[in-house]
Amino acid sequence: MRNRILTVLGVLAVVGVVMYFLGFRMTKEDLHISAAAEPLFCIGGTIEGEHCSAGTILPFTNAVLMTLLVDAILVGIAFGIGQRLQMVPRGFQNIIELLIEFFYDFVRGVDKKNVAKFFALPMTIFLFFLFGNMLALVPGVGSIGVCRPYAAEESHNTEATEGSHSTEAATEEHGSGTIVDLATFPGACDHNGNLMVPFLRAPAADLNVTFAFAIVAVFMVEFWGFQALGIGYLGKFFINPAKEGVIMTVVGLLELFSEIMRIIAFAFRIFGNIFGGEVVLAVMIFLFSYLLPLPFYGLEVFVAFIQAVIFAVLTVVFAALAVQAHGGDHGDDHSHAGNEAKAH
Protein backbone atom coordinates (compact mmCIF):
# COMPACT_ATOMS: atom_id res chain seq x y z
CA MET A 1 0.00 0.00 0.00
CA ARG A 2 2.79 2.42 0.87
CA ASN A 3 4.55 1.74 -2.44
CA ARG A 4 1.33 2.37 -4.36
CA ILE A 5 0.78 5.70 -2.62
CA LEU A 6 4.36 6.77 -3.29
CA THR A 7 4.02 5.71 -6.94
CA VAL A 8 0.83 7.76 -7.40
CA LEU A 9 2.42 10.81 -5.74
CA GLY A 10 5.50 10.42 -7.91
CA VAL A 11 3.44 10.29 -11.10
CA LEU A 12 1.44 13.34 -9.98
CA ALA A 13 4.67 15.20 -9.26
CA VAL A 14 6.10 14.44 -12.71
CA VAL A 15 2.86 15.38 -14.49
CA GLY A 16 2.58 18.54 -12.42
CA VAL A 17 6.11 19.69 -13.18
CA VAL A 18 5.65 19.02 -16.89
CA MET A 19 2.34 20.90 -17.06
CA TYR A 20 3.80 23.74 -15.00
CA PHE A 21 6.64 24.31 -17.45
CA LEU A 22 4.24 23.92 -20.40
CA GLY A 23 2.45 26.97 -18.98
CA PHE A 24 -0.73 25.48 -17.50
CA ARG A 25 -1.02 27.74 -14.44
CA MET A 26 -3.47 29.93 -12.62
CA THR A 27 -3.31 33.69 -13.09
CA LYS A 28 -4.06 36.40 -10.56
CA GLU A 29 -7.57 36.78 -11.98
CA ASP A 30 -8.33 33.22 -10.83
CA LEU A 31 -7.74 34.14 -7.18
CA HIS A 32 -11.09 35.80 -6.55
CA ILE A 33 -12.31 34.65 -3.13
CA SER A 34 -15.42 36.24 -1.67
CA ALA A 35 -15.72 36.68 2.08
CA ALA A 36 -19.51 36.62 1.70
CA ALA A 37 -21.79 34.05 0.14
CA GLU A 38 -22.79 34.99 -3.42
CA PRO A 39 -26.48 35.01 -4.43
CA LEU A 40 -27.58 32.49 -7.05
CA PHE A 41 -30.91 34.28 -7.46
CA CYS A 42 -32.83 36.92 -5.53
CA ILE A 43 -36.38 36.33 -4.29
CA GLY A 44 -38.30 39.54 -4.93
CA GLY A 45 -35.35 41.26 -6.63
CA THR A 46 -32.64 40.96 -9.25
CA ILE A 47 -28.91 40.33 -9.19
CA GLU A 48 -26.82 43.48 -9.64
CA GLY A 49 -23.13 42.65 -9.88
CA GLU A 50 -22.21 40.56 -6.87
CA HIS A 51 -25.26 41.47 -4.78
CA CYS A 52 -29.06 41.55 -4.87
CA SER A 53 -30.92 44.71 -5.73
CA ALA A 54 -32.57 46.89 -3.13
CA GLY A 55 -35.92 45.60 -1.96
CA THR A 56 -34.97 41.95 -2.30
CA ILE A 57 -37.02 39.79 0.07
CA LEU A 58 -34.47 37.00 0.42
CA PRO A 59 -31.22 36.28 -1.43
CA PHE A 60 -30.78 32.58 -2.18
CA THR A 61 -27.01 32.13 -1.87
CA ASN A 62 -24.67 29.25 -2.65
CA ALA A 63 -24.19 28.73 1.11
CA VAL A 64 -27.96 28.29 1.51
CA LEU A 65 -27.98 25.72 -1.31
CA MET A 66 -25.11 23.85 0.35
CA THR A 67 -26.93 23.99 3.70
CA LEU A 68 -30.05 22.46 2.16
CA LEU A 69 -27.90 19.78 0.50
CA VAL A 70 -26.24 18.87 3.82
CA ASP A 71 -29.65 18.79 5.52
CA ALA A 72 -31.00 16.49 2.81
CA ILE A 73 -27.99 14.18 3.15
CA LEU A 74 -28.34 13.95 6.94
CA VAL A 75 -32.08 13.31 6.75
CA GLY A 76 -31.47 10.70 4.05
CA ILE A 77 -28.83 8.97 6.16
CA ALA A 78 -31.12 8.95 9.20
CA PHE A 79 -34.03 7.41 7.27
CA GLY A 80 -31.78 5.06 5.31
CA ILE A 81 -30.03 3.64 8.36
CA GLY A 82 -33.25 3.63 10.39
CA GLN A 83 -34.98 1.47 7.81
CA ARG A 84 -32.12 -1.07 7.70
CA LEU A 85 -30.89 -1.28 11.28
CA GLN A 86 -28.84 -4.40 12.04
CA MET A 87 -28.05 -5.90 15.42
CA VAL A 88 -24.43 -6.22 14.33
CA PRO A 89 -23.71 -2.89 12.56
CA ARG A 90 -21.75 -3.01 9.32
CA GLY A 91 -20.46 -0.51 6.83
CA PHE A 92 -21.81 3.01 7.05
CA GLN A 93 -24.11 2.17 9.97
CA ASN A 94 -21.04 1.18 11.94
CA ILE A 95 -19.37 4.54 11.26
CA ILE A 96 -22.44 6.57 12.25
CA GLU A 97 -23.01 4.51 15.41
CA LEU A 98 -19.35 4.93 16.33
CA LEU A 99 -19.62 8.72 16.04
CA ILE A 100 -22.87 8.88 18.01
CA GLU A 101 -21.71 6.49 20.73
CA PHE A 102 -18.38 8.27 21.15
CA PHE A 103 -20.03 11.68 21.51
CA TYR A 104 -22.76 10.32 23.78
CA ASP A 105 -20.14 8.89 26.14
CA PHE A 106 -18.38 12.25 26.14
CA VAL A 107 -21.56 14.15 27.04
CA ARG A 108 -22.31 11.61 29.77
CA GLY A 109 -18.83 12.15 31.16
CA VAL A 110 -19.41 15.91 31.31
CA ASP A 111 -22.90 15.79 32.88
CA LYS A 112 -24.36 12.34 33.46
CA LYS A 113 -27.63 13.65 34.93
CA ASN A 114 -28.53 15.83 31.93
CA VAL A 115 -27.09 13.76 29.08
CA ALA A 116 -30.53 13.05 27.59
CA LYS A 117 -31.33 16.76 27.60
CA PHE A 118 -28.02 18.04 26.24
CA PHE A 119 -27.10 15.38 23.70
CA ALA A 120 -29.39 16.11 20.72
CA LEU A 121 -28.37 19.72 19.99
CA PRO A 122 -24.54 19.39 20.06
CA MET A 123 -24.73 16.09 18.14
CA THR A 124 -26.79 17.81 15.43
CA ILE A 125 -24.32 20.69 15.31
CA PHE A 126 -21.40 18.27 15.07
CA LEU A 127 -22.90 16.22 12.23
CA PHE A 128 -23.99 19.29 10.26
CA PHE A 129 -20.61 21.01 10.35
CA LEU A 130 -18.73 17.74 9.86
CA PHE A 131 -20.60 16.88 6.67
CA GLY A 132 -20.70 20.50 5.50
CA ASN A 133 -16.98 21.05 6.00
CA MET A 134 -16.04 17.73 4.39
CA LEU A 135 -18.30 18.24 1.38
CA ALA A 136 -16.72 21.66 0.86
CA LEU A 137 -13.41 19.91 0.15
CA VAL A 138 -14.87 17.76 -2.65
CA PRO A 139 -13.39 18.79 -6.04
CA GLY A 140 -15.86 20.99 -7.91
CA VAL A 141 -17.31 22.68 -4.85
CA GLY A 142 -16.24 26.30 -5.14
CA SER A 143 -14.96 25.89 -8.71
CA ILE A 144 -18.09 24.97 -10.68
CA GLY A 145 -20.67 27.69 -11.11
CA VAL A 146 -22.09 30.38 -13.33
CA CYS A 147 -20.17 33.13 -15.12
CA ARG A 148 -21.65 36.50 -14.23
CA PRO A 149 -20.71 40.14 -14.99
CA TYR A 150 -19.51 41.87 -11.85
CA ALA A 151 -18.89 45.42 -13.08
CA ALA A 152 -20.88 48.09 -14.87
CA GLU A 153 -20.82 47.87 -18.65
CA GLU A 154 -18.78 51.02 -19.09
CA SER A 155 -15.97 49.75 -16.84
CA HIS A 156 -15.60 46.40 -18.58
CA ASN A 157 -12.98 47.68 -20.98
CA THR A 158 -10.90 49.06 -18.12
CA GLU A 159 -11.10 45.78 -16.21
CA ALA A 160 -10.17 43.82 -19.32
CA THR A 161 -7.17 46.07 -19.93
CA GLU A 162 -6.00 45.68 -16.33
CA GLY A 163 -6.50 41.94 -16.62
CA SER A 164 -4.33 41.75 -19.73
CA HIS A 165 -1.60 43.82 -18.05
CA SER A 166 -1.62 41.57 -14.99
CA THR A 167 -1.42 38.49 -17.21
CA GLU A 168 1.58 39.96 -19.05
CA ALA A 169 3.21 40.86 -15.75
CA ALA A 170 2.67 37.34 -14.47
CA THR A 171 4.24 35.96 -17.64
CA GLU A 172 7.31 38.16 -17.16
CA GLU A 173 7.58 37.13 -13.50
CA HIS A 174 7.61 33.43 -14.32
CA GLY A 175 9.94 33.97 -17.24
CA SER A 176 9.38 30.52 -18.71
CA GLY A 177 7.13 30.94 -21.72
CA THR A 178 3.56 32.08 -22.12
CA ILE A 179 0.98 31.07 -19.52
CA VAL A 180 -1.84 29.03 -21.01
CA ASP A 181 -4.99 31.02 -20.19
CA LEU A 182 -7.34 28.45 -18.66
CA ALA A 183 -10.20 30.90 -19.22
CA THR A 184 -10.10 30.01 -22.92
CA PHE A 185 -10.98 26.35 -22.20
CA PRO A 186 -14.53 25.15 -23.02
CA GLY A 187 -16.92 25.89 -20.17
CA ALA A 188 -14.49 28.21 -18.41
CA CYS A 189 -15.33 31.74 -17.27
CA ASP A 190 -13.27 34.44 -18.96
CA HIS A 191 -11.93 37.40 -16.99
CA ASN A 192 -13.23 40.19 -19.24
CA GLY A 193 -15.45 41.79 -16.64
CA ASN A 194 -16.89 38.43 -15.57
CA LEU A 195 -16.84 36.59 -12.28
CA MET A 196 -17.35 32.88 -11.62
CA VAL A 197 -19.98 32.42 -8.89
CA PRO A 198 -19.84 28.84 -7.54
CA PHE A 199 -23.06 26.88 -7.12
CA LEU A 200 -21.93 25.49 -3.75
CA ARG A 201 -20.03 27.03 -0.85
CA ALA A 202 -19.02 25.68 2.57
CA PRO A 203 -21.80 26.64 5.02
CA ALA A 204 -19.25 27.51 7.72
CA ALA A 205 -17.55 29.92 5.30
CA ASP A 206 -20.70 32.07 5.43
CA LEU A 207 -20.91 34.15 8.61
CA ASN A 208 -24.73 34.11 8.44
CA VAL A 209 -24.75 30.33 8.96
CA THR A 210 -22.26 30.30 11.83
CA PHE A 211 -24.07 33.19 13.55
CA ALA A 212 -27.38 31.34 13.27
CA PHE A 213 -25.92 28.23 14.91
CA ALA A 214 -24.19 30.35 17.55
CA ILE A 215 -27.42 32.13 18.48
CA VAL A 216 -29.30 28.82 18.76
CA ALA A 217 -26.55 27.22 20.87
CA VAL A 218 -26.25 30.16 23.28
CA PHE A 219 -30.03 30.54 23.55
CA MET A 220 -30.43 26.87 24.48
CA VAL A 221 -27.61 27.11 27.05
CA GLU A 222 -29.39 30.02 28.74
CA PHE A 223 -32.74 28.21 28.49
CA TRP A 224 -31.32 25.12 30.21
CA GLY A 225 -29.84 27.35 32.90
CA PHE A 226 -33.21 28.97 33.68
CA GLN A 227 -34.93 25.59 33.45
CA ALA A 228 -32.59 24.08 36.03
CA LEU A 229 -32.25 26.99 38.47
CA GLY A 230 -35.23 29.21 37.79
CA ILE A 231 -34.79 32.93 38.39
CA GLY A 232 -31.85 32.03 40.62
CA TYR A 233 -29.83 31.52 37.44
CA LEU A 234 -29.42 35.29 37.28
CA GLY A 235 -27.65 35.12 40.64
CA LYS A 236 -24.50 34.09 38.78
CA PHE A 237 -24.35 37.48 37.10
CA PHE A 238 -26.02 39.95 39.45
CA ILE A 239 -24.30 39.50 42.81
CA ASN A 240 -25.15 41.54 45.91
CA PRO A 241 -21.97 43.51 46.79
CA ALA A 242 -23.08 43.78 50.44
CA LYS A 243 -22.89 39.99 50.82
CA GLU A 244 -20.01 38.91 48.58
CA GLY A 245 -18.07 42.09 47.97
CA VAL A 246 -17.55 44.51 45.10
CA ILE A 247 -14.99 42.27 43.40
CA MET A 248 -17.43 39.38 43.09
CA THR A 249 -20.06 41.78 41.77
CA VAL A 250 -17.66 42.87 39.01
CA VAL A 251 -16.82 39.23 38.32
CA GLY A 252 -20.53 38.48 37.91
CA LEU A 253 -20.94 41.29 35.39
CA LEU A 254 -17.91 40.02 33.50
CA GLU A 255 -19.54 36.58 33.44
CA LEU A 256 -22.67 38.16 31.93
CA PHE A 257 -20.55 39.87 29.29
CA SER A 258 -18.77 36.61 28.49
CA GLU A 259 -22.14 34.87 28.04
CA ILE A 260 -23.10 37.42 25.39
CA MET A 261 -19.68 37.29 23.71
CA ARG A 262 -20.01 33.53 23.27
CA ILE A 263 -22.15 34.24 20.22
CA ILE A 264 -19.28 36.16 18.62
CA ALA A 265 -16.70 33.57 19.65
CA PHE A 266 -18.79 30.65 18.36
CA ALA A 267 -19.54 32.32 15.03
CA PHE A 268 -16.10 33.69 14.20
CA ARG A 269 -14.08 30.68 15.39
CA ILE A 270 -15.43 28.21 12.85
CA PHE A 271 -15.96 30.86 10.15
CA GLY A 272 -12.36 32.06 10.40
CA ASN A 273 -10.89 28.58 10.22
CA ILE A 274 -12.98 27.34 7.28
CA PHE A 275 -12.78 30.55 5.24
CA GLY A 276 -9.07 30.86 6.02
CA GLY A 277 -8.59 27.30 4.77
CA GLU A 278 -10.25 28.22 1.46
CA VAL A 279 -7.84 31.13 1.06
CA VAL A 280 -4.79 28.98 1.86
CA LEU A 281 -5.80 26.31 -0.66
CA ALA A 282 -6.43 28.93 -3.36
CA VAL A 283 -3.03 30.53 -2.80
CA MET A 284 -1.23 27.17 -2.83
CA ILE A 285 -2.99 26.20 -6.07
CA PHE A 286 -1.91 29.52 -7.59
CA LEU A 287 1.74 28.94 -6.62
CA PHE A 288 1.90 25.34 -7.90
CA SER A 289 -1.37 23.77 -8.94
CA TYR A 290 -0.54 20.08 -9.02
CA LEU A 291 1.20 18.85 -5.86
CA LEU A 292 1.85 21.71 -3.42
CA PRO A 293 -1.80 21.90 -2.17
CA LEU A 294 -1.81 18.22 -1.06
CA PRO A 295 -0.40 18.67 2.48
CA PHE A 296 -2.59 21.72 3.01
CA TYR A 297 -5.58 19.73 1.75
CA GLY A 298 -4.85 17.10 4.40
CA LEU A 299 -4.58 19.86 7.00
CA GLU A 300 -7.97 21.23 5.97
CA VAL A 301 -9.55 17.79 6.38
CA PHE A 302 -8.28 17.77 9.97
CA VAL A 303 -9.44 21.36 10.57
CA ALA A 304 -12.89 20.54 9.13
CA PHE A 305 -13.25 17.71 11.64
CA ILE A 306 -11.77 19.42 14.68
CA GLN A 307 -13.81 22.63 14.24
CA ALA A 308 -17.05 20.63 14.18
CA VAL A 309 -15.90 18.87 17.37
CA ILE A 310 -14.96 22.13 19.11
CA PHE A 311 -18.32 23.80 18.38
CA ALA A 312 -20.26 20.80 19.72
CA VAL A 313 -18.01 20.23 22.74
CA LEU A 314 -18.16 23.87 23.83
CA THR A 315 -21.96 23.73 23.62
CA VAL A 316 -21.97 20.74 25.99
CA VAL A 317 -19.51 22.32 28.43
CA PHE A 318 -21.36 25.65 28.55
CA ALA A 319 -24.65 23.83 29.09
CA ALA A 320 -23.19 21.80 31.96
CA LEU A 321 -21.89 25.00 33.59
CA ALA A 322 -25.24 26.73 33.15
CA VAL A 323 -27.16 24.19 35.25
CA GLN A 324 -24.78 24.54 38.19
CA ALA A 325 -25.95 26.76 41.00
CA HIS A 326 -23.93 29.81 42.05
CA GLY A 327 -21.02 28.77 44.21
CA GLY A 328 -20.31 25.51 42.35
CA ASP A 329 -23.12 23.34 43.82
CA HIS A 330 -24.70 21.27 41.11
CA GLY A 331 -28.40 21.81 40.66
CA ASP A 332 -29.38 18.22 41.52
CA ASP A 333 -32.29 19.48 43.60
CA HIS A 334 -33.83 22.12 41.36
CA SER A 335 -36.63 22.96 43.73
CA HIS A 336 -34.16 23.63 46.52
CA ALA A 337 -32.24 25.98 44.25
CA GLY A 338 -35.47 27.76 43.36
CA ASN A 339 -36.40 28.20 47.03
CA GLU A 340 -32.97 29.69 47.72
CA ALA A 341 -33.46 32.14 44.86
CA LYS A 342 -36.83 33.20 46.25
CA ALA A 343 -35.29 33.66 49.72
CA HIS A 344 -32.71 36.05 48.27
ABEGO torsion letter per residue (X at the ends): XAAAAAAAAAAAAAAAAAAAAAGBBBBAAAABBBABBBBABBBGBBBBEABBBBGBABBBBAAAAAAAAAAAAAAAAAAAAAAABBABBBEAAAAAAAAAAAAAAAAAAABAAAAAAAAAAAAAAAAAAAAAAAAAABBGBGABBBBBBABBAAAAAAAAAAAAAAAAAAAAAAGBEBBBBAAABBGBBBABGBBBBBABBBAAABAAAAAAAAAAAAAAAAAAAAAAAEAAAAAAABBBAAAAEAAAAAAAAAAAAAAAAAAAAAAAAAAAAAAAAAAAAAAAAAABAAAAAAAAAAAAAAAAAAAAAAAAAAAAAAAAAAABBBGGBBBABAAAAAAAAAAX
